Amino acid sequence: MGKRSTLILIGAKDGDHVTIEATTNVESGWRTAHLAVRCGVWSGHFTAQFLRGELAKFGKEIEYLLEDSKRPAQLRGGEHYLEVKLMDEGNGKVRATGHAQERLGAKTSLEFEFALERGTLSGIGKALIEADAAE
């Protein structure tokens, strides 16, 4: 039987976005995820590892951002595969900034910055929390 996964979309499917496809594969406390980033004309995808709990922590920070718009939400993966910071800009918009790299110390990375709708945050937070609980 194949491994199940949860797809989390931060941004617009047909526009700028980060996708995290978190698998149920957890070994020694590390969860495998397939990442993709698209921003402007640049895009990239690779497989990464997240320490168990990192995705749920980001999901909780998104929930806190929804309660207090001055509090940013930030994912800082332990192995620096993906860093994302979400900040409320007002008027229903949130700014996503960050970078993605295949491995720590790699000279090649993708820096990104784009806007997304604040109304999508609740679903993103819940999906992150659920993905981290799956096995």
C-alpha positions as CSV (number, residue, x, y, z in Angstrom):
1,M,0.0,0.0,0.0
2,G,1.4,3.5,-1.0
3,K,2.1,6.3,1.4
4,R,-0.6,8.9,1.8
5,S,0.1,12.6,1.7
6,T,-1.5,15.9,2.4
7,L,-1.1,18.8,0.0
8,I,-0.9,22.3,1.6
9,L,-1.1,25.3,-0.8
10,I,0.1,28.7,0.4
11,G,-0.8,31.2,-2.2
12,A,-2.7,30.8,-5.5
13,K,-2.7,27.5,-7.4
14,D,-2.3,29.3,-10.8
15,G,0.0,32.0,-9.4
16,D,2.7,32.5,-6.9
17,H,2.7,29.8,-4.2
18,V,4.5,27.4,-2.0
19,T,3.2,23.8,-1.8
20,I,4.1,21.3,0.9
21,E,3.1,17.7,0.2
22,A,3.6,16.2,3.6
23,T,3.8,12.4,3.5
24,T,2.9,10.0,6.3
25,N,6.5,8.7,6.1
26,V,8.1,9.6,9.5
27,E,11.5,8.1,10.4
28,S,13.4,8.9,13.5
29,G,11.2,11.9,14.1
30,W,11.6,13.4,10.6
31,R,8.7,13.8,8.2
32,T,9.3,13.6,4.4
33,A,7.7,16.3,2.3
34,H,7.8,17.3,-1.3
35,L,8.1,21.1,-1.7
36,A,7.4,23.3,-4.7
37,V,7.8,27.1,-4.9
38,R,6.6,29.3,-7.8
39,C,7.2,33.0,-7.7
40,G,7.2,35.1,-10.9
41,V,9.1,33.3,-13.6
42,W,11.0,31.2,-11.0
43,S,10.1,27.8,-9.7
44,G,11.6,24.8,-8.1
45,H,10.7,21.6,-6.4
46,F,12.5,19.0,-4.2
47,T,12.1,16.6,-1.3
48,A,12.7,17.8,2.2
49,Q,12.6,16.7,5.8
50,F,10.8,18.4,8.7
51,L,11.2,17.6,12.3
52,R,8.0,16.2,13.6
53,G,5.9,19.1,15.1
54,E,7.4,21.9,12.8
55,L,4.5,22.0,10.4
56,A,2.0,21.9,13.3
57,K,3.8,24.8,15.0
58,F,3.6,26.9,11.9
59,G,-0.1,26.0,11.7
60,K,-0.6,27.2,15.3
61,E,1.3,30.4,14.5
62,I,-1.1,31.0,11.6
63,E,-4.0,30.7,14.0
64,Y,-2.4,33.2,16.3
65,L,-1.9,35.6,13.3
66,L,-5.6,35.4,12.6
67,E,-6.3,36.4,16.2
68,D,-3.6,39.1,16.3
69,S,-2.7,40.7,13.0
70,K,0.5,42.2,14.4
71,R,1.9,38.7,15.1
72,P,3.7,37.1,12.1
73,A,3.7,33.4,11.5
74,Q,7.0,31.8,10.6
75,L,8.1,28.3,9.5
76,R,11.9,27.8,10.1
77,G,12.6,24.2,9.2
78,G,15.3,22.6,11.4
79,E,17.3,21.7,8.3
80,H,16.6,25.0,6.5
81,Y,14.9,23.4,3.5
82,L,12.1,26.0,3.7
83,E,11.6,29.2,5.5
84,V,8.3,31.1,5.2
85,K,7.1,34.2,7.1
86,L,3.5,35.4,6.8
87,M,2.7,39.0,7.8
88,D,-0.7,40.7,7.7
89,E,-0.7,43.8,5.5
90,G,-4.3,44.8,6.2
91,N,-7.1,45.1,3.6
92,G,-7.4,41.3,3.6
93,K,-3.9,40.7,2.3
94,V,-1.0,38.7,3.8
95,R,2.6,39.0,2.6
96,A,4.6,35.7,2.3
97,T,8.4,36.0,2.2
98,G,11.1,33.3,2.5
99,H,13.5,31.0,0.8
100,A,13.8,27.4,-0.2
101,Q,17.0,25.3,-0.7
102,E,17.6,21.7,-1.3
103,R,20.2,21.3,1.4
104,L,21.9,23.3,4.2
105,G,24.8,25.3,2.8
106,A,23.7,25.1,-0.8
107,K,24.6,28.1,-2.8
108,T,21.5,27.7,-4.9
109,S,18.2,28.8,-3.3
110,L,15.0,30.4,-4.3
111,E,14.0,33.6,-2.6
112,F,10.4,34.5,-2.8
113,E,7.8,37.2,-1.9
114,F,4.2,37.3,-2.8
115,A,0.7,38.3,-1.5
116,L,-2.1,36.0,-0.6
117,E,-5.6,36.4,0.7
118,R,-6.1,36.5,4.4
119,G,-9.2,34.4,4.1
120,T,-7.1,31.3,3.1
121,L,-5.1,31.3,6.3
122,S,-7.5,29.3,8.4
123,G,-7.5,26.4,6.0
124,I,-3.7,26.5,5.6
125,G,-3.3,26.4,9.4
126,K,-5.6,23.5,9.8
127,A,-4.0,21.5,7.0
128,L,-0.5,22.0,8.5
129,I,-1.7,20.8,11.9
130,E,-3.5,17.8,10.4
131,A,-0.6,16.9,8.1
132,D,1.8,16.8,11.1
133,A,-0.5,14.5,13.0
134,A,-0.9,12.0,10.2
135,E,1.0,8.7,10.1
